[in-house]
Amino acid sequence: MSKNLFLQIEIMSLSLYFMKTELSQTEENYLKAIFSISLSLNKAVSTNAIAEKLKTKASSVTDMIKKLSEKNLVDYKKYQGVLLTEKGKKIAVKIIRKHRLWEVFLVKYLDFSWDEVHEVAEQLEHVKSTKLTQELDRYLEYPTHDPHGDPIPDENGKIAHHSDTMLSSIKEKQACIVMGVKDSSTSFLKYLDNANIKLGSVVNVIEKVAFDDSMRIEIQGAQLSISHQISKNLFVKKI
């Protein structure tokens, strides 16, 4: 076999390899979704939960899970659910890292509000350049949290997860600091803006209503009543 022919075969083999291993945006979104759901469940993720998260059909989820399983990115057992493999988990964390770094950039330098950044970051997170991610991290001076208070994984994939302390669990006459949001929907973030509730805000719990679990709080000298739906979606730290 001539050297040139051997080289051509090698190039073709490598091309086929990368075609098989390169992930589409949809595949990356599935890995990220499975990772996010598994954090709150701490167990295998059902196809229905993935379908709900990604707003798609359960049958579509099943087809995608088979593809990801063939690439050794997930472990799937019928009727038991899906778990990410170590390989799949590393990819998911990298995507989350890029997403949250871009959110910081958009808020800090392009004046996006915290309810606007998610959709744009969803597109930017799929840029493959490792160097770009590293330079972005350096340019932002190595932030540890995104604009919603979510921790940013470091370059080695280490991530410090939220504590599970919610505002709803704080007792009367206690104070806490808002550390993050569980619900990052546009409507919820706009509600918080209108109520002047931000990351780092000190909240004093004045009264808790047993009837509906609502509470009256004081924040920056102003008092307001919030529903249980609000208080159970705010991560806090007791002070």
C-alpha positions as CSV (number, residue, x, y, z in Angstrom):
1,M,0.0,0.0,0.0
2,S,1.4,3.4,-1.0
3,K,2.0,6.0,1.7
4,N,-0.5,8.4,0.1
5,L,-3.3,5.8,-0.1
6,F,-2.6,4.8,3.6
7,L,-2.9,8.5,4.5
8,Q,-6.2,8.8,2.7
9,I,-7.6,5.8,4.5
10,E,-6.5,7.2,7.8
11,I,-8.1,10.6,7.1
12,M,-11.4,8.9,6.0
13,S,-11.3,6.8,9.2
14,L,-10.8,9.8,11.4
15,S,-13.6,11.7,9.5
16,L,-16.0,8.8,10.1
17,Y,-15.0,8.7,13.8
18,F,-15.7,12.4,14.4
19,M,-19.0,12.1,12.5
20,K,-20.1,9.4,14.9
21,T,-18.8,11.2,18.1
22,E,-19.6,14.8,17.4
23,L,-22.7,15.8,19.3
24,S,-25.5,17.8,17.9
25,Q,-27.0,20.7,19.8
26,T,-30.1,18.6,20.5
27,E,-27.9,15.8,22.0
28,E,-26.1,18.3,24.2
29,N,-29.4,19.7,25.4
30,Y,-30.5,16.2,26.4
31,L,-27.4,15.6,28.4
32,K,-27.7,19.0,30.2
33,A,-31.4,18.3,30.9
34,I,-30.7,14.8,32.4
35,F,-28.0,16.3,34.5
36,S,-30.2,19.1,35.8
37,I,-33.1,16.8,36.6
38,S,-30.9,14.2,38.3
39,L,-29.6,16.8,40.8
40,S,-33.0,17.4,42.3
41,L,-34.1,13.7,42.1
42,N,-30.8,12.1,43.1
43,K,-31.9,9.0,41.2
44,A,-32.4,7.8,37.6
45,V,-34.4,10.2,35.4
46,S,-37.6,9.1,33.7
47,T,-38.3,9.7,30.1
48,N,-41.4,11.6,31.0
49,A,-39.4,14.0,33.2
50,I,-37.0,14.6,30.3
51,A,-39.9,15.2,27.9
52,E,-41.5,17.7,30.3
53,K,-38.2,19.5,30.8
54,L,-37.5,19.8,27.0
55,K,-41.2,20.2,26.1
56,T,-41.1,17.3,23.7
57,K,-42.8,13.9,23.3
58,A,-41.9,10.9,25.4
59,S,-41.4,8.8,22.2
60,S,-38.8,11.4,20.9
61,V,-37.0,11.1,24.2
62,T,-36.8,7.3,23.9
63,D,-35.3,7.5,20.4
64,M,-32.7,10.1,21.6
65,I,-31.8,8.0,24.7
66,K,-31.0,5.1,22.4
67,K,-28.6,7.3,20.4
68,L,-26.9,8.6,23.5
69,S,-26.7,5.1,24.9
70,E,-24.9,3.9,21.7
71,K,-22.4,6.7,22.3
72,N,-21.8,5.6,25.9
73,L,-23.2,8.9,27.2
74,V,-26.1,7.4,29.2
75,D,-27.1,4.2,30.9
76,Y,-30.8,3.4,30.3
77,K,-32.8,0.6,31.7
78,K,-36.5,0.2,30.7
79,Y,-38.9,1.2,33.4
80,Q,-36.0,2.3,35.6
81,G,-34.8,5.5,34.0
82,V,-31.7,7.2,32.6
83,L,-28.4,8.0,34.3
84,L,-25.4,9.8,32.7
85,T,-22.2,7.9,32.3
86,E,-19.0,9.6,33.5
87,K,-18.4,10.6,29.9
88,G,-21.9,12.0,29.6
89,K,-21.6,13.9,32.9
90,K,-18.4,15.6,31.9
91,I,-19.9,16.8,28.7
92,A,-23.0,18.1,30.5
93,V,-21.0,20.0,33.1
94,K,-18.9,21.6,30.3
95,I,-22.1,22.8,28.6
96,I,-23.4,24.2,31.8
97,R,-20.1,25.9,32.5
98,K,-20.2,27.7,29.1
99,H,-23.9,28.6,29.5
100,R,-23.4,30.3,32.9
101,L,-20.2,32.1,31.8
102,W,-22.0,33.5,28.8
103,E,-24.9,34.6,31.1
104,V,-22.4,36.6,33.3
105,F,-20.9,38.2,30.2
106,L,-24.3,39.2,28.8
107,V,-25.4,40.8,32.1
108,K,-22.0,42.4,33.0
109,Y,-21.0,43.8,29.6
110,L,-24.0,43.9,27.3
111,D,-26.6,45.1,29.8
112,F,-28.9,42.2,29.5
113,S,-31.3,41.7,32.4
114,W,-31.3,38.4,34.3
115,D,-34.6,37.4,32.7
116,E,-33.2,37.9,29.1
117,V,-30.0,36.0,29.2
118,H,-31.1,32.4,29.2
119,E,-32.3,32.1,25.6
120,V,-29.1,33.8,24.2
121,A,-26.8,31.7,26.4
122,E,-28.7,28.6,25.2
123,Q,-27.3,29.3,21.7
124,L,-23.8,30.3,22.8
125,E,-23.2,27.3,25.0
126,H,-22.8,25.1,22.0
127,V,-19.7,26.8,20.7
128,K,-17.0,24.1,20.8
129,S,-13.8,26.1,21.3
130,T,-12.2,25.2,24.6
131,K,-9.8,28.2,24.2
132,L,-12.8,30.6,23.9
133,T,-14.3,29.2,27.1
134,Q,-11.0,29.6,29.0
135,E,-10.4,33.1,27.7
136,L,-14.0,34.1,28.6
137,D,-13.5,32.8,32.1
138,R,-10.3,34.8,32.4
139,Y,-11.8,37.9,30.9
140,L,-14.7,37.7,33.5
141,E,-12.1,37.3,36.3
142,Y,-13.2,33.7,37.1
143,P,-16.8,34.2,38.4
144,T,-18.1,31.6,40.7
145,H,-21.9,32.2,40.1
146,D,-24.1,33.2,37.2
147,P,-26.7,36.1,37.4
148,H,-29.3,33.7,38.9
149,G,-27.0,32.6,41.7
150,D,-26.2,29.2,40.1
151,P,-22.6,28.0,40.7
152,I,-20.3,27.9,37.7
153,P,-18.3,24.7,37.3
154,D,-14.5,25.3,37.2
155,E,-12.2,24.2,34.4
156,N,-11.9,20.8,35.9
157,G,-15.7,20.3,36.1
158,K,-16.0,20.7,39.9
159,I,-19.3,22.4,40.9
160,A,-20.5,23.5,44.3
161,H,-24.2,22.9,44.3
162,H,-26.8,25.0,46.1
163,S,-27.7,24.2,49.6
164,D,-31.4,23.1,49.8
165,T,-32.4,26.0,52.2
166,M,-35.4,27.7,50.7
167,L,-37.0,30.9,51.9
168,S,-40.2,28.9,52.6
169,S,-38.3,27.0,55.4
170,I,-37.2,30.2,57.3
171,K,-39.1,30.8,60.5
172,E,-40.7,34.0,61.8
173,K,-38.3,36.6,63.1
174,Q,-35.4,35.1,61.3
175,A,-33.3,36.8,58.6
176,C,-31.6,35.4,55.5
177,I,-29.8,36.4,52.4
178,V,-31.1,35.6,48.9
179,M,-28.5,33.3,47.2
180,G,-30.2,32.1,44.1
181,V,-33.4,31.1,42.3
182,K,-34.8,27.6,41.7
183,D,-37.2,28.9,39.0
184,S,-35.4,30.9,36.3
185,S,-38.4,31.6,34.1
186,T,-38.9,35.1,32.7
187,S,-42.2,35.6,34.6
188,F,-40.7,34.7,37.9
189,L,-37.5,36.9,37.5
190,K,-39.7,39.8,36.4
191,Y,-41.8,39.3,39.5
192,L,-38.7,39.5,41.7
193,D,-37.5,42.6,39.9
194,N,-40.9,44.3,40.6
195,A,-40.7,43.2,44.2
196,N,-37.1,44.5,44.4
197,I,-35.8,41.0,45.4
198,K,-32.3,40.5,44.1
199,L,-29.3,38.3,44.8
200,G,-27.7,39.4,48.0
201,S,-30.9,41.0,49.4
202,V,-31.4,40.6,53.1
203,V,-34.9,39.3,53.9
204,N,-36.5,39.5,57.3
205,V,-39.4,37.1,57.8
206,I,-42.1,39.0,59.8
207,E,-45.0,36.6,59.7
208,K,-45.9,33.2,58.3
209,V,-49.5,32.4,57.5
210,A,-50.5,28.8,58.3
211,F,-53.6,28.8,56.1
212,D,-51.7,29.1,52.8
213,D,-48.0,29.1,53.8
214,S,-47.7,32.7,52.5
215,M,-45.4,35.1,54.4
216,R,-44.9,38.7,55.1
217,I,-41.4,39.8,54.7
218,E,-39.3,43.0,55.0
219,I,-36.7,43.8,52.4
220,Q,-34.7,47.0,52.1
221,G,-37.1,48.7,54.6
222,A,-40.3,47.8,52.7
223,Q,-42.8,45.1,53.7
224,L,-44.6,42.9,51.3
225,S,-46.6,39.6,51.3
226,I,-45.4,36.8,49.1
227,S,-47.0,33.4,48.3
228,H,-45.6,30.0,49.0
229,Q,-45.0,29.6,45.3
230,I,-42.5,32.5,45.5
231,S,-40.8,31.5,48.8
232,K,-40.2,27.9,47.7
233,N,-38.3,29.0,44.7
234,L,-35.7,31.2,46.4
235,F,-32.5,29.8,47.7
236,V,-31.3,31.6,50.9
237,K,-28.6,31.5,53.6
238,K,-29.5,32.1,57.2
239,I,-27.8,35.0,59.0
